Amino acid sequence: MSRRNKLFGAFAGALLVLGAGTVVAYQVTGGSSGTLARTDEIGGPIDLIAQDGKAFSNADLKGQPFAIFFGFTRCPNVCPTTLSDLTLDLDDLGPLADRMKVLFVSVDPERDNPASMKDYLSAFDPRIIGLSGTPEQIATLAKAYRVFYEKVPTPGGDYTMNHTASVYLMDADGKFTGTINFQEERSTQLAKLKRLASGTGAST
């Protein structure tokens, strides 16, 4: 079975298992007020735990450009779609993909620990690094990236998460270069990632 077919199966399974939920796309903003953030204010130090249980920081990026996406493992639509797209993009980039990192940061620290992140990401490209941490660590990083997220109660006492749906593209110096928007044309996504990985300019 091809990777594309496997991804389709994993995505369909995620929709069936997770059921309905609310995940919405937001602009890159400066906070809950919805004001646009200055691009030179986006980004900051990473101090989290990877899905292998080891500490992960900016030093582990080894001076490489990276794409960073904030979501959660019980996400019913945006996250599996985005991670599936990124998996296909990494495949299509070929050797160029090894010149960048892809990070998936959980905004649901109450439920997403390294083990659950590892299990969830097994359906996607193994080069995607899952990161989790304490609520305080997640809040600090989300604020640095101007990422919006909130817990939304659901019937039966459970909850889902609303969160920013964009992928942030950061150069080798950790400076913001642009975003990939949810369900953007894959040809556009791929072009942005090629520019990011090759260091040839802004990806907006």
N, C-alpha and C positions, 0 to 999 in steps of 0.2 A: 504494500500500500504506500502511495506517495505521501510525502510530508503534508502536502496541501490537503489530501483526503483525510489524513489523521487529524489535522487541525480543524477541518470542518466537523468531523465527528466529535472532537473534544468540545468545540463551541456549542454544537447542538445539545450535547450532553449537559453542559453547564446550564443552558437555558432550561432544560427539563428538570434538573436537580434543584436549581436555585429558585426557580419560580419568579414571580413578578417582583420588581423592586424599582426604586427610584434613583436613577443616577443621571445627573444633568451636566451639560457643558457650560462653562463659564469663560468669559474673557479673562486674560491675564490682568489681574487688578491689584490695587494697592491695599486691599483689605475688604471688609464687609460693606464699605460704602460704595464699592463698585468703581472707584476712580482708577483710571489707568496708571499703571506703575511705570516709572522710568526704567528703561532696559538695563541701565548700569546699576540698578538696585536689586536685580533679580539674581539669586544664587547665594550660596554661603557654605560654611563648613559642614561636612557630613560626619556624623558620629553615631553609627547605628550597628545593628547585628545582621550579618548575612545569613542566608538560608542554611549555610553549613555550620552555624553556631559561632562563627568567628567574628571578631570586631571588624568593622569596615569603616574606613575614613577616606578622605581625599587622597591620602598617600597611596591607597590601593588602586587609584585610577592611573597611576604611573605616568602622569602628564599627558594622558590621552583625552581627546574630546569624548563627550558622552551625551546620551539621550536619557532623560529622567522622566518617569511617569508615576503619578500618585494615584493609587486605587486600593482595592481590597479583594480578598480571595472569594468572598461571597457575592461579588458584583455580578449581576445577571446579564449585562449586555456590553457596556462600554469597555470594561477591562478585558474580557476574553476577546472582544473584537480587536481592540488596540494591540494586545499582545500577539494575537494571531497575525495581524498585519506586520508587526515588527519582526516576527519570526520569518515571514515570507520575504521581507525586505532584507534581512541579514543573509538569507539564502541567496537572494538575487545580487547582493553586493559582492559575493565571492570573497577573495582574499582581502578586499578593502574593509570588510566587516571586522577583521581582526585588529584594525587600527583605531577602533573606538569601543566604548563600553555602553551597555544598555542597563539602566537601573529601574527597578519596580519597587516603589516605596509604599508600604501599607499605611493607610489612614485609619485603620481599624485595629489599633494596638491591643485592644481588649481580647480579640479573638485570633489575630494573626501573629503566631510565634514562628521561629525558624522552621520548625517541623511542618507546620501547615503551609508555609510559604514554599518549602521544598517540594511538598507533595503537589501543590497547585501548579507550580512552574514546570513540573515534569512533562506537562502537555505541550510546552513551548520550547523554543530554541534554548539549549543548555547554556548559552552565553549570556542569557538574561539573568541578572543578579537580583535576587529578592532581598529587600531590606526591611527590618522591623525594629521596634525599640519601645521605650516607655512612652506614655502619652505626652510627657513633657518634651522628650526628644523629637517626636513627630511634630508636635506643635511648633517647636523652634524651627525645624527645617521647612515646614510648610509656610511659615511666616516669611522665611528668607526667600522662598521661591514665589511668594505671592499666590499661594495655592489656597483655594477655598475648600473646606470640607465641614460637614456637620452630620450628627447622628439624627436619624429620622425614625421615630417609633412606628412599628407596623402592628397590625392586629395580632393578638395572641401573646403580646408582651415581648416580641422580638424587635429588631430594628434593622434598618439598612443605612447606607451612607450616601449622601449627596457629595459630589466632589468635582473639582476642576477636571475636565476631560482632555486637556491638551498635553502633548508630549513636549517637554522643554529641551531645547538643543543648546548645549554648552560647549565652547571651544576648549582647546587644550589648557588654556589659562583659567578655565572656570568662568568665562564670561558668556553671558546670554547672547545667542545669535538668532534665535527665532523659535517657532513652534511648529509642530505638526498638529493640525486640528482633527477632531474626531471625524472619521470617515472621509477625510480628504482623499482625493484621487491618489491611488497607489503610485502612479507615475510621478506625481508631485512629491509624495512622501520619499520615494526612492531618490529623486534628484536632490532633495534637501539633505538626506543622509549621506549621499555621495560627496556633496560639498563639505559637509561636516567632517567626515572621515578623512578626506584629502586635504582639509585645511585651506580650501580655496575661496573662502568668503562667507558672508552672511547667508543664513538659510531661511530667512523670513519669507 
